[in-house]
Amino acid sequence: MLSGIRVLSFTHFLQGPSASQILADLGADVIKVEPPHGAFERSWTGPGRLINGLSPFFTLANRNVRSLAVDLKNPDALEPLLELVRSSDVLIESFRPGALDRLGLGYDALKAINPKLIYCSLSGYGSDGPYVDRPGQDVLVQAMSGLAAATGRADQDPTPVGACVVDQHAAVLGAMGILAALHGRERSGVGTRVESNLLNAALDLQIEPLNYALNGWDDSRSASGVSSSYYKAPYGVFAAADGHVCISLTSLATLSELFDDEWFASIGEENSFERRDEINDRVANYIVERPTSEWFEIFDDHRIWSAPVQNYQQVIDDPQVNHNNSFDSFDHDTAGHIRVLRHPVSYGGERPGVRTAPPALGDHTTEILAEAGYSPEAIATLTANKVFR
């Protein structure tokens, strides 16, 4: 869908590469601009494990792109990069605010040579303001934004969620902004600057509880930790005899019928939020008596919204996940067969897949410079002088 759109990606870590990969999956020509030693995510991995020398972290957000290795601090790098800017539609960057300006690659400088350029900046907190110099990282923003404090039991420490949800949501918002700007450019003929940041993304993830808080609601966590801080009981995960089950938005009348216990109906729906801990505790006492398989049959009979609590291997084997064609794979020269998540959206019934494996460092430097009009001799000089790799 984005065939013919060229994207320069000055990104690292997760937010920026993931946003770039969304565009690459859709057919854009994404050029990953890396330092001579390689992007951070090439060598880093959370659990400290590599796949025959290849970082799983690099494989998750760098498919379908080309690699250009360049020393951005070398003054001889600027003119070739500006030449690439002239022929590009989008630039994405996730450097600290102001870093690319100091290198001559800021928005004001680039829009002067390419007024149609969409310039997307991805950051921790925004391009200015009191937190502009703070490190922007997922778990830090989960803490700052209220997300960690909203999770867990009332008597436990605040708990971050078990994935980098803020990074990924910010990436999707950045890609959405770029697509909107490209559409707007079709009408106006001029580009614009797009910004997405982790703090805004974290707040957006909490659109429901924050809207309550903005209008005077007290966001106290429940003692049971089952219901969220803003839903009545029962709502959440309960321990069964052999695992856990999740129940959502079930009436007290239905619970009375399910457990043959008139206590639930006697409370009254209007009191189900204030008395959520009592309700949760009583539900928990019933749920723990039976295995999950029995409960799901019972839940289905009573049309109760429920779901199994699955670990990652169970998710990988889940029939609906596989029916949705959620996984893809590619063969890597050194790491062998690698599995990855597929692009999350389908178009005409198809989900975009892997066209090219994540590239080796500088894999496409020569061809990209040639496309920018540089002769083989000029390219040889630039690489010999260690401007490009």
C-alpha positions as CSV (number, residue, x, y, z in Angstrom):
1,M,0.0,0.0,0.0
2,L,2.9,2.3,0.6
3,S,4.9,1.3,-2.5
4,G,6.8,4.3,-3.8
5,I,7.1,6.0,-0.3
6,R,10.6,6.3,0.9
7,V,11.3,6.6,4.7
8,L,14.6,7.5,6.4
9,S,14.6,5.9,9.8
10,F,17.0,7.4,12.4
11,T,15.7,5.2,15.1
12,H,16.8,2.8,17.8
13,F,15.5,0.8,20.8
14,L,11.8,-0.2,20.3
15,Q,9.5,2.8,19.7
16,G,11.2,4.0,16.6
17,P,12.1,0.8,14.9
18,S,8.6,-0.6,15.5
19,A,7.0,2.5,14.0
20,S,9.3,2.2,11.0
21,Q,8.5,-1.5,10.5
22,I,4.8,-0.8,10.4
23,L,5.5,1.4,7.3
24,A,7.9,-1.2,5.9
25,D,5.3,-4.0,6.3
26,L,3.0,-1.8,4.2
27,G,5.5,-1.6,1.4
28,A,7.4,1.6,2.1
29,D,11.1,1.7,1.3
30,V,12.5,2.1,4.8
31,I,16.2,3.0,5.1
32,K,17.5,2.2,8.6
33,V,20.2,4.8,9.3
34,E,22.7,3.2,11.7
35,P,26.0,4.2,13.3
36,P,29.1,2.3,12.1
37,H,29.0,0.0,15.1
38,G,25.3,-0.8,14.5
39,A,22.0,0.2,16.1
40,F,21.6,-0.5,19.9
41,E,19.0,-3.3,19.3
42,R,21.5,-5.4,17.2
43,S,23.4,-6.3,20.3
44,W,21.0,-6.0,23.2
45,T,18.5,-8.6,24.4
46,G,16.4,-8.5,27.5
47,P,17.1,-12.0,28.8
48,G,20.7,-11.9,27.6
49,R,20.2,-14.6,25.0
50,L,21.1,-14.6,21.3
51,I,20.0,-16.9,18.5
52,N,23.4,-18.0,17.1
53,G,24.7,-14.4,17.6
54,L,21.5,-12.7,16.4
55,S,19.5,-10.6,18.9
56,P,15.8,-11.6,19.1
57,F,15.2,-7.9,20.0
58,F,16.6,-6.9,16.6
59,T,14.4,-9.4,14.7
60,L,11.2,-8.1,16.2
61,A,11.2,-4.7,14.6
62,N,13.6,-4.5,11.6
63,R,12.3,-6.7,8.9
64,N,11.6,-5.4,5.4
65,V,14.1,-2.5,5.8
66,R,17.5,-1.6,4.3
67,S,20.5,-0.7,6.3
68,L,22.7,2.3,5.7
69,A,25.7,2.6,8.1
70,V,27.1,6.1,8.6
71,D,29.0,8.2,11.0
72,L,26.6,11.0,11.7
73,K,29.3,13.1,13.4
74,N,31.5,13.1,10.4
75,P,30.9,16.4,8.5
76,D,31.3,14.6,5.2
77,A,28.2,12.6,5.9
78,L,25.8,15.5,5.9
79,E,25.6,16.2,2.1
80,P,24.9,12.6,1.1
81,L,22.2,12.4,3.8
82,L,20.7,15.7,2.6
83,E,20.6,14.2,-0.9
84,L,18.6,11.3,0.4
85,V,16.3,13.7,2.2
86,R,15.5,15.4,-1.0
87,S,14.1,12.1,-2.5
88,S,12.4,10.9,0.7
89,D,8.8,11.3,1.8
90,V,9.2,10.6,5.5
91,L,11.9,10.9,8.1
92,I,11.4,9.2,11.5
93,E,13.8,9.9,14.4
94,S,13.9,8.8,18.0
95,F,17.0,10.6,19.2
96,R,16.9,12.8,22.2
97,P,15.2,16.1,21.4
98,G,17.5,18.5,19.7
99,A,20.2,15.9,18.7
100,L,19.4,15.9,15.0
101,D,19.2,19.6,15.0
102,R,22.8,19.8,16.1
103,L,23.8,17.5,13.3
104,G,22.1,19.7,10.7
105,L,19.2,17.3,10.3
106,G,16.5,19.1,12.2
107,Y,13.0,19.7,10.9
108,D,13.5,23.4,10.0
109,A,16.7,22.7,8.1
110,L,15.2,19.7,6.2
111,K,11.8,21.3,5.3
112,A,13.8,24.1,3.6
113,I,15.2,21.6,1.1
114,N,12.1,19.3,0.9
115,P,8.9,21.1,1.8
116,K,6.9,17.8,1.2
117,L,8.8,15.9,3.9
118,I,6.9,14.3,6.7
119,Y,9.2,14.6,9.8
120,C,8.2,12.4,12.7
121,S,9.9,12.8,16.1
122,L,9.4,10.0,18.7
123,S,10.6,10.8,22.2
124,G,10.0,10.0,25.9
125,Y,8.1,13.1,26.9
126,G,7.9,15.5,23.9
127,S,10.3,17.9,22.2
128,D,10.3,20.4,25.0
129,G,9.0,21.0,28.5
130,P,10.3,20.3,32.0
131,Y,11.0,16.6,31.4
132,V,12.7,17.0,28.0
133,D,16.1,15.8,29.3
134,R,14.8,12.8,31.3
135,P,15.5,9.3,30.0
136,G,12.4,8.0,28.2
137,Q,11.9,4.3,28.8
138,D,8.8,2.1,29.0
139,V,8.8,1.1,32.7
140,L,9.7,4.6,33.8
141,V,6.8,6.1,31.9
142,Q,4.5,3.3,33.3
143,A,5.5,4.6,36.7
144,M,5.1,8.3,35.9
145,S,1.8,8.0,34.1
146,G,-0.2,6.2,36.8
147,L,-0.3,2.9,35.0
148,A,1.9,1.0,37.6
149,A,0.0,2.6,40.5
150,A,-3.3,1.4,39.0
151,T,-2.2,-2.3,38.9
152,G,-2.2,-4.8,41.7
153,R,-3.8,-5.3,45.1
154,A,-4.4,-2.3,47.4
155,D,-1.8,-3.6,49.9
156,Q,0.9,-4.4,47.4
157,D,3.5,-2.3,45.6
158,P,2.5,-0.6,42.3
159,T,3.0,-3.1,39.5
160,P,4.1,-2.4,35.9
161,V,2.4,-4.5,33.3
162,G,4.4,-7.5,31.9
163,A,5.2,-6.1,28.5
164,C,6.5,-2.8,26.9
165,V,3.0,-1.7,26.1
166,V,3.9,2.0,26.2
167,D,6.7,1.7,23.7
168,Q,4.6,-0.3,21.2
169,H,1.5,2.0,21.6
170,A,3.7,5.0,21.0
171,A,5.1,3.4,17.9
172,V,1.6,2.7,16.5
173,L,0.5,6.3,17.3
174,G,3.6,7.6,15.5
175,A,2.9,5.4,12.4
176,M,-0.8,6.5,12.5
177,G,0.4,10.2,12.6
178,I,2.7,9.6,9.6
179,L,-0.1,8.0,7.6
180,A,-2.5,10.9,8.4
181,A,0.2,13.4,7.4
182,L,0.8,11.6,4.1
183,H,-2.9,11.7,3.4
184,G,-3.0,15.4,4.3
185,R,0.0,16.0,2.0
186,E,-2.0,14.6,-0.9
187,R,-4.4,17.6,-0.4
188,S,-2.1,20.4,0.6
189,G,1.1,19.4,-1.3
190,V,3.2,20.2,1.8
191,G,4.7,18.1,4.6
192,T,4.4,18.6,8.3
193,R,6.0,17.6,11.6
194,V,4.5,14.7,13.5
195,E,5.3,13.9,17.1
196,S,4.5,10.9,19.3
197,N,5.9,10.3,22.8
198,L,5.8,7.6,25.5
199,L,4.1,9.8,28.0
200,N,1.2,10.7,25.7
201,A,0.9,7.0,24.7
202,A,0.8,5.9,28.3
203,L,-2.0,8.3,29.1
204,D,-3.9,7.3,26.0
205,L,-3.7,3.6,27.1
206,Q,-5.6,4.8,30.3
207,I,-8.3,6.8,28.5
208,E,-11.1,5.2,30.6
209,P,-9.7,5.5,34.2
210,L,-8.2,8.9,33.5
211,N,-11.5,10.2,32.3
212,Y,-13.1,9.1,35.5
213,A,-10.2,10.8,37.5
214,L,-10.5,14.0,35.5
215,N,-14.1,14.2,36.7
216,G,-13.6,13.7,40.4
217,W,-13.4,9.9,40.8
218,D,-11.0,8.4,43.4
219,D,-8.8,5.7,41.8
220,S,-8.2,3.4,44.7
221,R,-7.2,-0.2,44.0
222,S,-9.3,-3.0,45.4
223,A,-8.0,-5.1,48.3
224,S,-8.6,-8.3,46.3
225,G,-6.7,-7.0,43.2
226,V,-9.3,-8.8,41.0
227,S,-11.4,-5.9,40.0
228,S,-9.6,-2.9,38.4
229,S,-9.8,0.4,40.3
230,Y,-12.8,1.5,38.2
231,Y,-14.9,-1.6,37.6
232,K,-17.4,-3.3,39.8
233,A,-17.0,-7.0,40.8
234,P,-16.5,-9.6,39.5
235,Y,-13.9,-8.5,37.0
236,G,-10.5,-10.1,36.5
237,V,-8.6,-13.3,37.3
238,F,-9.6,-15.9,39.8
239,A,-7.7,-19.0,41.0
240,A,-9.3,-22.4,40.1
241,A,-8.4,-25.8,41.4
242,D,-5.8,-26.3,38.6
243,G,-5.1,-22.9,37.2
244,H,-6.8,-19.6,36.7
245,V,-9.9,-18.2,34.9
246,C,-10.9,-14.7,33.9
247,I,-14.4,-13.4,34.4
248,S,-15.7,-10.1,33.0
249,L,-18.8,-8.0,33.7
250,T,-21.2,-10.5,35.1
251,S,-24.4,-9.5,36.9
252,L,-25.0,-10.4,40.5
253,A,-28.2,-12.1,39.5
254,T,-26.3,-14.4,37.2
255,L,-23.8,-15.1,40.0
256,S,-26.6,-16.1,42.3
257,E,-27.8,-18.6,39.7
258,L,-24.3,-19.8,38.9
259,F,-23.4,-20.6,42.5
260,D,-26.9,-21.2,43.8
261,D,-26.2,-18.5,46.3
262,E,-28.8,-15.8,47.0
263,W,-26.3,-13.7,48.8
264,F,-25.1,-12.1,45.5
265,A,-28.6,-11.0,44.5
266,S,-29.3,-9.6,48.0
267,I,-26.5,-7.0,47.6
268,G,-28.2,-5.2,44.7
269,E,-26.4,-4.1,41.5
270,E,-26.2,-0.5,42.7
271,N,-23.9,-1.6,45.5
272,S,-21.7,-3.9,43.5
273,F,-18.8,-1.4,43.1
274,E,-18.7,-0.3,46.8
275,R,-18.8,-4.0,47.9
276,R,-16.5,-5.3,45.2
277,D,-14.0,-6.9,47.6
278,E,-16.7,-8.9,49.4
279,I,-18.1,-10.1,46.1
280,N,-14.6,-11.0,44.8
281,D,-13.8,-12.9,47.9
282,R,-17.0,-14.9,47.7
283,V,-16.6,-15.7,44.0
284,A,-13.0,-16.7,44.7
285,N,-14.1,-19.2,47.3
286,Y,-16.4,-20.9,44.8
287,I,-14.0,-20.8,41.8
288,V,-11.1,-22.5,43.6
289,E,-13.2,-25.6,44.2
290,R,-13.3,-26.8,40.6
291,P,-10.8,-27.2,37.7
292,T,-10.8,-24.7,34.8
293,S,-12.3,-27.2,32.3
294,E,-15.4,-27.6,34.4
295,W,-15.8,-23.9,35.0
296,F,-15.6,-23.0,31.3
297,E,-18.4,-25.5,30.6
298,I,-20.5,-23.9,33.3
299,F,-19.7,-20.4,32.2
300,D,-20.7,-21.3,28.6
301,D,-24.0,-22.7,29.9
302,H,-24.7,-19.5,31.8
303,R,-23.4,-17.2,29.0
304,I,-20.8,-15.7,31.3
305,W,-18.0,-13.7,29.7
306,S,-14.9,-15.7,30.5
307,A,-11.5,-16.7,29.1
308,P,-8.6,-18.9,30.1
309,V,-5.4,-17.3,31.5
310,Q,-2.8,-18.5,29.1
311,N,1.0,-18.4,29.2
312,Y,3.0,-17.5,26.1
313,Q,3.3,-21.1,24.9
314,Q,-0.4,-21.5,25.2
315,V,-0.9,-18.3,23.3
316,I,1.4,-19.5,20.5
317,D,-0.6,-22.8,20.3
318,D,-4.0,-21.0,20.6
319,P,-6.3,-22.0,17.7
320,Q,-7.8,-18.5,17.2
321,V,-4.3,-16.9,17.2
322,N,-3.2,-19.3,14.5
323,H,-6.4,-19.0,12.6
324,N,-5.7,-15.3,12.5
325,N,-2.3,-16.0,10.9
326,S,-0.5,-14.1,13.6
327,F,3.0,-15.5,13.1
328,D,5.5,-15.4,10.3
329,S,9.1,-16.6,9.8
330,F,12.2,-16.1,7.8
331,D,15.6,-17.8,7.3
332,H,18.6,-15.9,8.5
333,D,22.1,-16.5,7.1
334,T,23.6,-17.2,10.5
335,A,20.7,-17.6,13.0
336,G,18.7,-20.1,10.9
337,H,14.9,-20.2,11.1
338,I,13.4,-17.3,13.0
339,R,9.7,-16.9,14.0
340,V,8.2,-13.4,14.5
341,L,4.8,-11.8,15.0
342,R,3.1,-10.8,11.8
343,H,1.8,-7.2,11.0
344,P,-1.3,-6.9,13.2
345,V,-3.8,-5.6,10.6
346,S,-5.2,-7.4,7.6
347,Y,-5.9,-5.7,4.2
348,G,-8.3,-7.5,1.8
349,G,-8.2,-10.5,4.1
350,E,-4.3,-10.7,4.1
351,R,-1.8,-9.7,6.7
352,P,1.5,-8.4,5.3
353,G,4.5,-10.7,5.9
354,V,8.2,-10.8,5.8
355,R,9.6,-9.8,2.4
356,T,13.2,-9.5,3.6
357,A,14.9,-10.6,6.7
358,P,16.4,-7.9,9.1
359,P,19.5,-6.7,7.2
360,A,23.2,-7.0,8.2
361,L,24.8,-3.8,9.2
362,G,25.4,-1.6,6.2
363,D,24.0,-4.2,3.9
364,H,22.6,-1.6,1.5
365,T,24.9,1.3,1.9
366,T,26.4,1.0,-1.6
367,E,23.1,0.7,-3.4
368,I,21.5,3.5,-1.4
369,L,24.3,5.9,-2.1
370,A,24.2,4.9,-5.8
371,E,20.5,5.7,-5.8
372,A,21.4,9.1,-4.4
373,G,23.5,9.7,-7.5
374,Y,27.0,8.9,-6.1
375,S,29.5,7.2,-8.5
376,P,31.3,4.0,-7.5
377,E,34.5,6.0,-7.0
378,A,32.7,8.5,-4.7
379,I,31.2,5.7,-2.7
380,A,34.6,4.0,-2.4
381,T,36.0,7.3,-1.1
382,L,33.3,7.8,1.4
383,T,33.6,4.2,2.7
384,A,37.5,4.4,2.7
385,N,37.3,7.5,4.8
386,K,34.9,5.7,7.2
387,V,32.1,8.2,6.6
388,F,29.9,5.3,5.5
389,R,30.3,1.6,6.1
